[in-house]
C-alpha cells in the first residue's frame, strides 16, 4: 500500500491532509514523493525555526543521540540544565519546567497560577481569564481555556474556571477581574489560530497593570509567537510588560517535541517535589536541539525577521485580491477576497505551502528563509489572490 492509503486505513481521521507526501527537504524547500519542490511558508506550523535538516541542529541532535537519548527525571542531564539556564538568562525568568508540547506548557502555567493564588488568597481563587478567539491547546483544560466555542461542543464537560474576555477590550478585562475570583490572566500577544490578530499596546499594558496591582499571575502564551517568531525573542518584549509565567514550545525544539514553562520571581518556588511531572520533559536530545536553536536567536537574526516581515507587508498590502495583512514579524495573516482555502490550494499547485487561520491565509516561514524563496512565495501568493479574487 502507498503512504496515503496506509494513512487513510490506519491513522485516525483527525487531520484533513493536503494530497502531498513530503519525503525530503533542505532549508525552506521541501520535496514530495513525485520530486516536486515547494517553498515551505508554514515551517510545520511554526516549528522548524531554521528550516528543514538544519546543519547545526542536526549536529547537536546527533551528537546527543550518540551519548544518551533518555533518562528519567530522577537524574541530571547537561542539555536540560543548560537550556533552562539560557532561557532564564535571556528572559530574566527564574525557573523552568519542561514538557513535550505547547498544551502541556500551558497546563503547567495554569496549575502554577492556581496553586499560587489558592495559597495566597484561598482555594476559591481558581478562575483564569483568557480571550475570545484564543487558542491554548487540545487537552480538556487547555480547550476550556481556548476562547472558541467550536472547540468546546464535542468534549463536555470541560474543566471549569475560565472566563473569556473580548480581545483589546480593557473595560471588559477590568470587569472580569472585579466580578470573579481570578487566579491568572493568560494571553497570546498575537492570536494565531484565532486569525493572526495582535493585541494592542493599551490592552497589554492594562493587563500588566491589573495583574501586578491585584497580585494576579500574568501568563503569556508564547507557544507560537515565541523563539524569534515575531522579531523579538518573545512577543511580550514588544510591549514592555513583565509576565510572571511564560509558556513556549513549537519553534524552540526546531522539529523535536518540547514545551517549556518559565516561572518568574514571584512564582519560582510555587511547585514543590512531586507537585508536577513529565516522563519526557527535559529529554536530553530535545534539549540539545533546542539549545542549538536558542543560541542562534541573536539580534542579527531577529533584525532579519523584522526586515523580512516589512517586505511581506509592503509587497502584499493593497495588492489585487488582498483585503488586508495582519500579524507581527514572520507570523502573518492575509485576508483575501477569495476564500483563504482556495488561495492556499492554488499556491500549493504553484509550489508554495501556506496555512490558514480562520478566514485568512497564514504564513509562518522559517526565520532564516532566504530572500529568493520568500520573494517567490510572496509573488505566488499575490498571483493566486489576484487570479481568484482580483475582481471580487
Order of alpha helices (4+ residues) and beta strands (2+ residues): alpha-beta-beta-beta-alpha-alpha-alpha-beta-alpha-beta-alpha-beta-alpha-beta-beta-beta-alpha-beta-beta-beta-alpha-alpha-beta-beta-alpha-beta-beta-beta-alpha
